[in-house]
Amino acid sequence: MYAIVDIAGQQFKVAKDQHLFVHRLQGDEGASIEFDKVLLAENEGKFSLGSALSGAKVSATIVSHVKGEKVLIFKKKRRKGYKKKNGHRQQFTKITITGITL
């Protein structure tokens, strides 16, 4: 059984006991959260989508809040001596999917 769910503006294919890194979510470590924006669900070869999923939910537990790898931004204009170097580390939340209810 799996589902496609919208989490913080991104779509993820999730299954039970799966670990995901999503954009930073509010909540403490160990807290449980529910996502009700389920777009598609598959159960034993039968697919459900659209209005058939009005009561579907995906529940998850927050494992930790982490930073992603550093992304370097380097800007240069040739022959002008212009160089800019900047970096960025995205904030992520690691979650574990605990269940899918249809």
N, CA, C and O atoms as a DFTB+ gen file, in Angstrom:
408 C
 N C O
     1  1       0.846      -1.175       0.000
     2  2       0.000       0.000       0.000
     3  2       0.892       1.239       0.000
     4  3       1.841       1.341       0.778
     5  1       0.572       2.162      -0.875
     6  2       1.303       3.424      -0.904
     7  2       0.333       4.544      -1.235
     8  3      -0.797       4.304      -1.659
     9  1       0.795       5.772      -1.034
    10  2      -0.027       6.946      -1.327
    11  2       0.878       8.050      -1.847
    12  3       2.072       8.086      -1.547
    13  1       0.301       8.940      -2.622
    14  2       0.993      10.152      -3.047
    15  2       0.352      11.299      -2.279
    16  3      -0.851      11.537      -2.384
    17  1       1.161      12.000      -1.513
    18  2       0.658      13.020      -0.598
    19  2       1.403      14.333      -0.832
    20  3       2.574      14.339      -1.210
    21  1       0.707      15.439      -0.600
    22  2       1.274      16.776      -0.733
    23  2       1.748      17.234       0.651
    24  3       0.941      17.416       1.563
    25  1       3.061      17.419       0.793
    26  2       3.648      17.862       2.057
    27  2       4.405      19.150       1.795
    28  3       5.401      19.148       1.072
    29  1       3.952      20.232       2.363
    30  2       4.611      21.547       2.251
    31  2       4.824      21.957       0.802
    32  3       5.872      22.508       0.464
    33  1       3.842      21.696      -0.060
    34  2       3.914      22.123      -1.445
    35  2       4.638      21.170      -2.374
    36  3       4.752      21.454      -3.566
    37  1       5.130      20.050      -1.869
    38  2       5.801      19.059      -2.701
    39  2       5.057      17.732      -2.603
    40  3       4.456      17.425      -1.574
    41  1       5.102      16.953      -3.673
    42  2       4.418      15.669      -3.710
    43  2       5.419      14.542      -3.470
    44  3       6.498      14.512      -4.060
    45  1       5.035      13.615      -2.586
    46  2       5.896      12.485      -2.247
    47  2       5.098      11.196      -2.349
    48  3       3.918      11.155      -2.000
    49  1       5.752      10.142      -2.830
    50  2       5.182       8.803      -2.806
    51  2       5.643       8.165      -1.507
    52  3       6.842       7.994      -1.289
    53  1       4.688       7.808      -0.635
    54  2       5.032       7.323       0.695
    55  2       4.434       5.943       0.938
    56  3       3.404       5.584       0.366
    57  1       5.093       5.189       1.786
    58  2       4.625       3.887       2.253
    59  2       4.894       3.823       3.752
    60  3       5.638       4.644       4.289
    61  1       4.294       2.857       4.420
    62  2       4.450       2.726       5.866
    63  2       5.907       2.438       6.213
    64  3       6.586       1.701       5.498
    65  1       6.387       3.018       7.309
    66  2       7.747       2.870       7.836
    67  2       8.822       3.440       6.910
    68  3       9.977       3.019       6.983
    69  1       8.471       4.373       6.057
    70  2       9.435       5.016       5.163
    71  2       9.956       6.294       5.811
    72  3       9.207       7.003       6.484
    73  1      11.243       6.589       5.607
    74  2      11.847       7.827       6.097
    75  2      11.900       8.832       4.951
    76  3      12.228       8.477       3.818
    77  1      11.572      10.104       5.256
    78  2      11.572      11.166       4.248
    79  2      12.269      12.400       4.800
    80  3      12.234      12.662       6.003
    81  1      12.894      13.146       3.919
    82  2      13.405      14.476       4.244
    83  2      12.517      15.476       3.520
    84  3      12.494      15.509       2.290
    85  1      11.788      16.290       4.272
    86  2      10.892      17.303       3.702
    87  2      11.343      18.674       4.185
    88  3      12.131      18.785       5.125
    89  1      10.835      19.719       3.532
    90  2      11.164      21.066       3.986
    91  2      10.736      21.237       5.433
    92  3       9.797      20.590       5.896
    93  1      11.418      22.097       6.126
    94  2      11.244      22.283       7.576
    95  2       9.775      22.410       7.967
    96  3       9.046      23.233       7.413
    97  1       9.345      21.586       8.928
    98  2       7.980      21.590       9.442
    99  2       7.992      22.063      10.892
   100  3       8.974      21.882      11.612
   101  1       6.891      22.666      11.303
   102  2       6.749      23.087      12.691
   103  2       6.493      21.858      13.554
   104  3       5.787      20.942      13.132
   105  1       7.052      21.830      14.743
   106  2       6.830      20.727      15.661
   107  2       8.126      20.262      16.285
   108  3       9.207      20.466      15.732
   109  1       8.009      19.637      17.441
   110  2       9.169      19.136      18.160
   111  2       9.504      17.720      17.698
   112  3       8.683      17.047      17.074
   113  1      10.707      17.285      18.010
   114  2      11.109      15.926      17.682
   115  2      10.263      14.950      18.495
   116  3      10.053      15.140      19.693
   117  1       9.788      13.917      17.836
   118  2       8.940      12.933      18.493
   119  2       7.455      13.229      18.377
   120  3       6.629      12.387      18.728
   121  1       7.102      14.410      17.890
   122  2       5.698      14.768      17.744
   123  2       5.105      14.061      16.528
   124  3       5.805      13.788      15.554
   125  1       3.816      13.772      16.597
   126  2       3.150      13.131      15.457
   127  2       2.363      14.185      14.683
   128  3       1.780      15.096      15.269
   129  1       2.355      14.048      13.367
   130  2       1.650      14.988      12.499
   131  2       0.838      14.200      11.482
   132  3       1.134      13.039      11.202
   133  1      -0.185      14.839      10.934
   134  2      -1.033      14.205       9.929
   135  2      -1.114      15.089       8.695
   136  3      -1.176      16.315       8.783
   137  1      -1.113      14.432       7.546
   138  2      -1.264      15.124       6.270
   139  2      -2.562      14.638       5.649
   140  3      -2.750      13.438       5.446
   141  1      -3.464      15.577       5.346
   142  2      -4.769      15.186       4.799
   143  2      -4.898      15.453       3.303
   144  3      -5.947      15.188       2.717
   145  1      -3.844      15.973       2.680
   146  2      -3.883      16.247       1.247
   147  2      -3.344      15.041       0.473
   148  3      -2.262      15.098      -0.110
   149  1      -4.113      13.953       0.477
   150  2      -3.725      12.725      -0.218
   151  2      -4.259      12.815      -1.642
   152  3      -5.455      13.024      -1.846
   153  1      -3.383      12.658      -2.620
   154  2      -3.760      12.807      -4.023
   155  2      -4.112      11.477      -4.676
   156  3      -4.979      11.426      -5.549
   157  1      -3.441      10.389      -4.257
   158  2      -3.671       9.077      -4.839
   159  2      -3.319       8.032      -3.796
   160  3      -2.384       8.214      -3.016
   161  1      -4.071       6.933      -3.782
   162  2      -3.759       5.835      -2.869
   163  2      -3.926       4.520      -3.604
   164  3      -4.838       4.359      -4.414
   165  1      -3.029       3.572      -3.311
   166  2      -3.083       2.240      -3.906
   167  2      -3.179       1.232      -2.773
   168  3      -2.389       1.264      -1.829
   169  1      -4.163       0.328      -2.876
   170  2      -4.350      -0.705      -1.865
   171  2      -4.689      -2.012      -2.569
   172  3      -5.774      -2.158      -3.132
   173  1      -3.753      -2.966      -2.534
   174  2      -3.937      -4.291      -3.137
   175  2      -4.320      -4.206      -4.615
   176  3      -5.208      -4.925      -5.072
   177  1      -3.653      -3.330      -5.354
   178  2      -3.876      -3.215      -6.787
   179  2      -5.028      -2.325      -7.195
   180  3      -5.250      -2.130      -8.390
   181  1      -5.771      -1.777      -6.246
   182  2      -6.891      -0.882      -6.555
   183  2      -6.486       0.548      -6.226
   184  3      -6.003       0.840      -5.132
   185  1      -6.692       1.426      -7.190
   186  2      -6.302       2.818      -7.033
   187  2      -7.507       3.674      -6.672
   188  3      -8.609       3.462      -7.176
   189  1      -7.280       4.645      -5.791
   190  2      -8.304       5.614      -5.417
   191  2      -7.720       6.999      -5.616
   192  3      -6.580       7.266      -5.236
   193  1      -8.516       7.885      -6.218
   194  2      -8.076       9.263      -6.378
   195  2      -9.280      10.172      -6.479
   196  3     -10.408       9.713      -6.658
   197  1      -9.033      11.457      -6.364
   198  2     -10.105      12.444      -6.471
   199  2     -10.971      12.489      -5.231
   200  3     -10.462      12.464      -4.110
   201  1     -12.283      12.555      -5.426
   202  2     -13.216      12.707      -4.309
   203  2     -13.330      11.449      -3.456
   204  3     -13.865      11.511      -2.349
   205  1     -12.840      10.310      -3.942
   206  2     -12.866       9.078      -3.156
   207  2     -11.910       9.148      -1.968
   208  3     -12.000       8.326      -1.056
   209  1     -10.996      10.121      -1.969
   210  2     -10.006      10.247      -0.908
   211  2     -10.306      11.388       0.057
   212  3      -9.384      11.933       0.663
   213  1     -11.555      11.757       0.211
   214  2     -11.882      12.918       1.031
   215  2     -11.520      12.710       2.497
   216  3     -11.207      13.681       3.185
   217  1     -11.554      11.478       2.997
   218  2     -11.232      11.235       4.400
   219  2      -9.878      10.593       4.611
   220  3      -9.567      10.178       5.727
   221  1      -9.072      10.498       3.582
   222  2      -7.776       9.824       3.682
   223  2      -6.762      10.698       4.403
   224  3      -6.746      11.919       4.243
   225  1      -5.912      10.052       5.205
   226  2      -4.865      10.766       5.938
   227  2      -3.605       9.932       5.970
   228  3      -3.646       8.702       5.935
   229  1      -2.485      10.628       6.038
   230  2      -1.192       9.984       6.225
   231  2      -0.624      10.525       7.530
   232  3      -0.494      11.737       7.701
   233  1      -0.289       9.631       8.441
   234  2       0.259      10.061       9.726
   235  2       1.761       9.788       9.755
   236  3       2.243       8.810       9.184
   237  1       2.486      10.674      10.431
   238  2       3.946      10.585      10.474
   239  2       4.452      11.072      11.824
   240  3       3.731      11.724      12.580
   241  1       5.696      10.744      12.105
   242  2       6.361      11.180      13.325
   243  2       7.624      11.945      12.941
   244  3       8.370      11.521      12.058
   245  1       7.855      13.068      13.606
   246  2       9.064      13.858      13.357
   247  2      10.232      13.183      14.066
   248  3      10.208      12.990      15.282
   249  1      11.259      12.824      13.289
   250  2      12.443      12.170      13.852
   251  2      13.460      13.224      14.283
   252  3      13.948      13.192      15.413
   253  1      13.783      14.162      13.380
   254  2      14.766      15.190      13.712
   255  2      14.677      16.345      12.722
   256  3      14.078      16.229      11.653
   257  1      15.284      17.450      13.104
   258  2      15.432      18.605      12.225
   259  2      16.909      18.678      11.841
   260  3      17.777      18.699      12.713
   261  1      17.194      18.717      10.550
   262  2      18.579      18.687      10.071
   263  2      18.798      19.756       9.008
   264  3      17.849      20.340       8.485
   265  1      20.072      19.998       8.701
   266  2      20.448      20.892       7.610
   267  2      20.924      20.054       6.440
   268  3      21.576      19.026       6.625
   269  1      20.598      20.496       5.237
   270  2      21.058      19.809       4.040
   271  2      22.512      20.156       3.749
   272  3      23.159      20.883       4.503
   273  1      23.008      19.624       2.646
   274  2      24.376      19.919       2.255
   275  2      24.490      21.355       1.748
   276  3      23.509      21.953       1.306
   277  1      25.695      21.889       1.822
   278  2      25.916      23.264       1.406
   279  2      25.841      23.396      -0.110
   280  3      26.419      22.596      -0.846
   281  1      25.129      24.407      -0.561
   282  2      25.025      24.725      -1.979
   283  2      25.782      26.022      -2.197
   284  3      25.492      27.030      -1.553
   285  1      26.755      26.001      -3.105
   286  2      27.559      27.185      -3.374
   287  2      27.026      27.930      -4.587
   288  3      26.699      27.335      -5.614
   289  1      26.947      29.247      -4.441
   290  2      26.529      30.117      -5.538
   291  2      27.725      31.000      -5.870
   292  3      28.200      31.750      -5.017
   293  1      28.212      30.915      -7.101
   294  2      29.371      31.694      -7.516
   295  2      28.994      32.511      -8.738
   296  3      28.603      31.961      -9.768
   297  1      29.114      33.822      -8.620
   298  2      28.802      34.720      -9.727
   299  2      30.084      35.404     -10.185
   300  3      30.920      35.793      -9.370
   301  1      30.226      35.543     -11.493
   302  2      31.434      36.156     -12.040
   303  2      31.097      36.866     -13.338
   304  3      30.303      36.375     -14.140
   305  1      31.707      38.027     -13.539
   306  2      31.619      38.718     -14.817
   307  2      33.029      38.785     -15.372
   308  3      33.930      39.335     -14.739
   309  1      33.209      38.237     -16.528
   310  2      34.554      38.119     -17.064
   311  2      35.140      39.487     -17.408
   312  3      34.429      40.413     -17.797
   313  1      36.429      39.577     -17.255
   314  2      37.237      40.753     -17.550
   315  2      36.874      41.981     -16.713
   316  3      37.350      43.074     -17.021
   317  1      36.069      41.851     -15.690
   318  2      35.686      43.015     -14.895
   319  2      36.175      42.915     -13.449
   320  3      36.072      43.880     -12.692
   321  1      36.702      41.766     -13.067
   322  2      37.165      41.599     -11.705
   323  2      36.033      41.389     -10.709
   324  3      36.239      41.519      -9.502
   325  1      34.856      41.071     -11.195
   326  2      33.687      40.911     -10.331
   327  2      33.522      39.433      -9.989
   328  3      33.346      38.601     -10.879
   329  1      33.578      39.110      -8.693
   330  2      33.352      37.749      -8.216
   331  2      32.558      37.817      -6.927
   332  3      32.879      38.606      -6.038
   333  1      31.540      37.010      -6.820
   334  2      30.744      36.890      -5.595
   335  2      30.572      35.417      -5.282
   336  3      30.194      34.632      -6.151
   337  1      30.847      35.045      -4.056
   338  2      30.667      33.666      -3.630
   339  2      29.712      33.667      -2.442
   340  3      29.908      34.410      -1.481
   341  1      28.695      32.843      -2.513
   342  2      27.687      32.779      -1.470
   343  2      27.352      31.315      -1.224
   344  3      27.544      30.481      -2.109
   345  1      26.861      30.995      -0.048
   346  2      26.489      29.619       0.278
   347  2      25.156      29.570       0.980
   348  3      24.671      30.567       1.516
   349  1      24.574      28.385       0.966
   350  2      23.250      28.216       1.558
   351  2      23.091      26.774       2.016
   352  3      23.507      25.848       1.318
   353  1      22.488      26.579       3.190
   354  2      22.159      25.236       3.674
   355  2      20.671      25.199       3.986
   356  3      20.193      25.935       4.849
   357  1      19.950      24.352       3.292
   358  2      18.493      24.247       3.439
   359  2      18.143      23.520       4.732
   360  3      18.832      22.577       5.121
   361  1      17.081      23.952       5.396
   362  2      16.579      23.308       6.608
   363  2      15.608      22.196       6.219
   364  3      14.678      22.431       5.447
   365  1      15.812      20.997       6.742
   366  2      14.947      19.858       6.460
   367  2      14.432      19.246       7.755
   368  3      15.010      19.439       8.824
   369  1      13.342      18.511       7.640
   370  2      12.807      17.727       8.733
   371  2      12.765      16.276       8.289
   372  3      12.224      15.964       7.228
   373  1      13.328      15.397       9.088
   374  2      13.281      13.963       8.790
   375  2      12.049      13.391       9.474
   376  3      11.893      13.506      10.690
   377  1      11.166      12.766       8.676
   378  2       9.945      12.181       9.222
   379  2       9.883      10.704       8.880
   380  3      10.491      10.248       7.911
   381  1       9.136       9.959       9.694
   382  2       8.861       8.544       9.439
   383  2       7.358       8.375       9.296
   384  3       6.592       8.801      10.161
   385  1       6.939       7.754       8.203
   386  2       5.521       7.516       7.961
   387  2       5.067       6.362       8.850
   388  3       5.610       5.259       8.778
   389  1       4.062       6.629       9.693
   390  2       3.588       5.606      10.639
   391  2       2.327       4.902      10.151
   392  3       2.043       3.788      10.591
   393  1       1.569       5.520       9.257
   394  2       0.372       4.858       8.783
   395  2      -0.353       5.626       7.708
   396  3      -0.230       6.846       7.599
   397  1      -1.122       4.886       6.905
   398  2      -1.962       5.464       5.850
   399  2      -3.376       4.966       6.087
   400  3      -3.620       3.759       6.095
   401  1      -4.319       5.899       6.281
   402  2      -5.719       5.512       6.460
   403  2      -6.542       6.064       5.328
   404  3      -6.387       7.223       4.941
   405  1      -7.424       5.233       4.793
   406  2      -8.242       5.648       3.652
   407  2      -9.649       5.970       4.051
   408  3     -10.462       6.336       3.203
